[in-house]
Amino acid sequence: MTQRLHLVFGGELIDPTKNAFVDVDKIDIVGMFPNYDSAYNAWKAAAQRTVDDAHTRYFIAHIHRLRDEEQAASSTEELGH
């Protein structure tokens, strides 16, 4: 069975109309979630905590889209790196 992992993260943006963070080292990693519904709930809670700060924004990254399990692994991946 394929897992549909989702990462929820956010932080302060340089400009609220763009997606560049002020300080990448200060990105808030909310967590990794096994499905979109649980990721959405975590995203919503984080976003609501920072609703008064226009420069802070949270995102859901669809980790499962970064890797196609049907494709052969890259040489780096096979080495465990």
Secondary structure, DSSP 8 states (H G I E B T S, - for coil): -----EEEEEEEBSSTTS--BS-GGG-EEEEEESSHHHHHHHHHHHHHHTTT-TTEEEEEEEGGGG--TTS---HHHHTT-
